[in-house]
């Protein structure tokens, strides 16, 4: 995996993102695009990452390679959830998260992520995927980072936790600003009402 980005360099664009349920088979049936996802697998021989649909050999996908290895099976989303993420280059994003149980998907006009596995709480992986792609994770997930056996002590997990804290701080700051704006609007309304009342008494 490439060098981890600093927390300060991660963008806040996805902090307010929330997941939604999507029946991927039905969505792609309606759009006539069953290949509407980008998923990467590593070659079992040389460990190079390549985007693949279904099964393929390394040489099938890269004619410049004579590696005899094969890519793992790629089947796209396995869980019917969509996680919005402002992804610009789907293939590059899929390659970046090759070691995580997620793939890049397009839901209507919106790019995002979907899980390629399940059976356990994958919040750590979801948050990490956003961070690998250059974004602070959604606060909705960051604030629910599960206590799991073996998670939280490695350098990678401490990096993920730091990103989750930054997301929660950003969301809290925005919420405080929202409260300030509400109070300002109410005070302004009260001030205007008081002025109208004084003018009415003076007339």
C-alpha positions in Angstrom: 0.0 0.0 0.0 1.2 3.5 -0.8 2.3 6.0 1.9 -0.6 7.1 4.0 -1.7 10.7 3.6 -1.5 13.1 6.5 -4.8 13.7 8.3 -4.6 17.4 7.5 -4.4 16.7 3.8 -7.6 14.7 3.7 -10.6 16.5 2.2 -13.9 17.1 4.1 -16.2 16.5 1.0 -17.5 13.1 2.3 -17.9 14.0 6.0 -21.7 14.5 5.6 -22.2 11.5 3.3 -24.6 8.8 4.4 -25.2 5.3 3.0 -28.3 4.2 1.2 -29.8 0.8 0.3 -29.5 -0.2 -3.4 -30.4 -3.4 -5.1 -27.4 -3.6 -7.4 -28.8 -6.4 -9.6 -32.0 -4.5 -10.2 -30.2 -1.1 -10.6 -27.9 -2.6 -13.3 -30.8 -4.5 -15.0 -32.6 -1.2 -15.4 -29.5 0.6 -16.7 -28.4 -2.2 -19.0 -24.9 -2.0 -17.4 -24.1 -5.1 -15.4 -20.4 -4.1 -15.5 -21.1 -0.8 -13.8 -18.4 -1.3 -11.2 -14.6 -1.2 -11.0 -12.9 -3.8 -8.8 -9.3 -4.6 -8.5 -7.6 -7.9 -7.6 -3.9 -8.8 -7.1 -2.2 -11.3 -9.2 -1.5 -14.5 -7.2 2.0 -14.7 -8.6 3.5 -11.2 -8.8 1.0 -9.3 -6.6 0.4 -6.6 -9.2 -3.0 -5.1 -8.9 -5.3 -4.9 -12.0 -9.0 -4.2 -12.5 -11.0 -7.2 -13.5 -14.5 -8.5 -14.0 -15.0 -12.1 -13.2 -11.9 -14.2 -13.6 -8.8 -13.7 -15.7 -5.1 -14.4 -16.0 -2.6 -11.7 -15.6 -1.5 -12.1 -19.3 -5.2 -11.8 -20.4 -5.4 -8.3 -18.9 -1.9 -7.1 -19.6 -0.6 -8.2 -23.0 2.8 -6.7 -22.1 3.2 -9.2 -19.2 4.3 -12.8 -19.4 3.4 -13.4 -15.7 1.7 -16.9 -15.4 -0.4 -15.8 -12.4 -4.2 -15.3 -12.1 -6.4 -12.6 -10.7 -8.8 -13.3 -7.9 -12.5 -13.5 -8.8 -14.2 -10.2 -9.1 -18.0 -10.2 -8.8 -18.8 -6.6 -7.8 -21.0 -5.5 -4.8 -22.0 -8.3 -2.5 -24.0 -6.1 -0.1 -26.9 -3.8 -1.2 -25.5 -0.6 0.2 -24.1 2.5 -1.5 -21.5 4.8 0.1 -21.2 8.1 -1.8 -17.7 9.3 -2.5 -16.6 12.0 -5.0 -14.4 9.7 -7.1 -13.0 11.2 -10.3 -11.1 8.2 -11.8 -13.0 4.9 -11.0 -10.2 2.6 -12.2 -7.5 4.4 -10.3 -9.7 4.4 -7.2 -10.4 0.7 -7.5 -6.6 0.0 -7.7 -6.0 2.2 -4.7 -8.4 0.2 -2.5 -7.4 -3.2 -3.9 -6.6 -4.6 -0.5 -10.0 -3.6 1.0 -13.3 -5.4 0.6 -14.9 -2.6 -1.5 -15.3 -1.7 -5.1 -16.1 1.5 -7.0 -19.6 1.9 -8.3 -21.8 4.4 -10.1 -25.3 5.0 -8.7 -27.1 7.1 -11.2 -25.0 10.2 -11.6 -23.2 9.7 -8.3 -19.9 7.8 -7.8 -19.2 5.9 -4.6 -18.3 2.6 -3.0 -19.9 -0.7 -2.3 -18.9 -3.7 -0.2 -17.6 -6.8 -1.9 -17.9 -8.9 1.3 -19.9 -9.1 4.5 -20.5 -11.3 7.5 -18.9 -8.9 10.0 -18.8 -5.2 10.8 -16.7 -3.6 8.1 -16.8 0.0 9.4 -13.0 0.0 9.8 -12.6 -0.9 6.1 -15.2 1.6 4.9 -13.5 4.4 6.8 -10.1 3.3 5.5 -11.3 3.3 1.9 -12.4 6.9 2.1 -9.1 7.9 3.6 -7.0 6.0 1.0 -9.0 7.9 -1.6 -8.1 11.2 0.0 -11.2 12.0 2.1 -12.0 12.0 5.7 -14.6 9.2 6.3 -18.3 10.0 6.8 -18.9 11.1 10.4 -21.8 8.7 10.5 -19.4 5.8 10.2 -16.4 7.4 12.0 -18.5 7.9 15.1 -19.5 4.2 15.1 -16.0 2.7 14.7 -16.5 -0.7 16.5 -14.4 -2.1 19.2 -13.1 -5.3 17.7 -10.5 -7.8 18.8 -7.1 -6.9 17.4 -8.2 -3.5 15.9 -6.9 -0.1 17.1 -3.3 -0.8 18.0 -1.5 -1.0 14.6 0.0 2.1 12.9 -2.7 1.7 10.2 -5.5 1.5 12.7 -4.2 4.5 14.6 -4.2 6.4 11.3 -7.8 5.4 10.6 -8.9 6.3 14.1 -7.2 9.7 13.7 -9.2 10.3 10.5 -12.4 9.3 12.3 -11.7 11.8 15.1 -11.0 14.5 12.5 -14.4 13.7 10.8 -16.3 13.9 14.1 -14.6 17.2 15.0 -15.5 18.6 11.6 -19.1 17.5 12.0 -19.3 18.9 15.5 -17.8 22.2 14.4 -20.4 22.4 11.6 -23.2 21.6 14.1 -22.0 24.3 16.5 -21.9 26.8 13.6 -25.5 25.7 12.7 -26.6 26.4 16.3 -24.9 29.8 16.1 -26.7 30.6 12.9 -30.1 29.5 14.4 -29.6 31.7 17.5 -28.5 34.6 15.3 -31.7 34.2 13.1 -33.9 34.1 16.2 -32.3 37.2 17.8 -32.6 39.1 14.5 -36.3 38.2 14.4 -36.9 39.2 18.0 -35.0 42.5 17.4 -37.2 43.2 14.3 -40.3 42.4 16.2 -39.3 44.7 19.0 -38.6 47.5 16.6 -42.0 47.1 15.0 -43.7 47.1 18.4 -42.0 50.3 19.4 -42.9 52.0 16.1 -46.5 50.9 16.6 -46.7 52.4 20.1 -45.1 55.7 18.9 -47.6 56.2 16.1 
